[in-house]
Amino acid sequence: MNTSGRETGTLALDYLGEIRELAPGTDLTFGRAADLVMDENHFMHRVVGRFVAREGIWWLQNLGTRSRLQMLDNTSGTLLELAPGQQLPVVATDFTVRFSAGPTNYEILGHREGEPLRADDTGDVVGTATVDFGDVPLSPEQHLLVVALFESKLRTGRIEGGSVMARRLGWSANKYNRKLDVVCEKLHRAGVPGVKGEVGLSADGRRETVLTWALTNGVVTRSDLRLVRAATSQVDTPGG
């Protein structure tokens, strides 16, 4: 039942010309042996992910164990990455979901009808407990670190290594790593998976998870990029 007071609207998905129209109360899985069969590629999970409506919002869920999903807002250019076992609200009106299975890349085009969505102005967290991670306080330097992750991803298409990031911020590598560890510990305590303690968790993986959490919950936006530019200009200034 929708208790948010928000009209969910419909969701239209297009995979290679095959159109699926989803109404509130329905869902759609996609993969090698799912509601939407995408390919017989044996590298692909039987069920890669699912679109589902809950509490007035459409969600994209990653149901695989290896594949990472990307959701691109076709209007703003914002790119979010979704690790296995996580989910994201479908905020964009027009979007693209991307993933790879072996050497092959796949895309699903989507269009969402209904009310515009944005971060809740009241600060209330909407959605299920799976993504109820918005209220994690960060210090100014911790926030700057997360903004730097976003800036790096936008500028280079990936999050650069710790030594590069530390130099851009004018920090020592030890300070950068310590700040990142603290942020990950805070998210871990808040229940965010993929930031600490998991077997096989890579440094790249936890940085991507931190950035995904920050973008999903409105912790960083494009307007925050000025903070990184200011920090970088101080590093580049002689005597700064």
Sequence and secondary structure as in RCSB ss.txt:
>XXXX:A:sequence
MNTSGRETGTLALDYLGEIRELAPGTDLTFGRAADLVMDENHFMHRVVGRFVAREGIWWLQNLGTRSRLQMLDNT
SGTLLELAPGQQLPVVATDFTVRFSAGPTNYEILGHREGEPLRADDTGDVVGTATVDFGDVPLSPEQHLLVVALF
ESKLRTGRIEGGSVMARRLGWSANKYNRKLDVVCEKLHRAGVPGVKGEVGLSADGRRETVLTWALTNGVVTRSDL
RLVRAATSQVDTPGG
>XXXX:A:secstr
   SS     EEEEETTEEEEE TT EEEEESSSSEE    TTS SS EEEEEETTEEEEEE  SS  EEEEETT
T  EEEE TT EEE   SEEEEEEEETTEEEEEEEEE SS   S TT    S GGG        HHHHHHHHHHH
HHHHHHSS   HHHHHHHHT  HHHHHHHHHHHHHHHHHTT TTSSS TT  HHHHHHHHHHHHHHTTSS GGGH
HHHHHHHHHHHSTT 
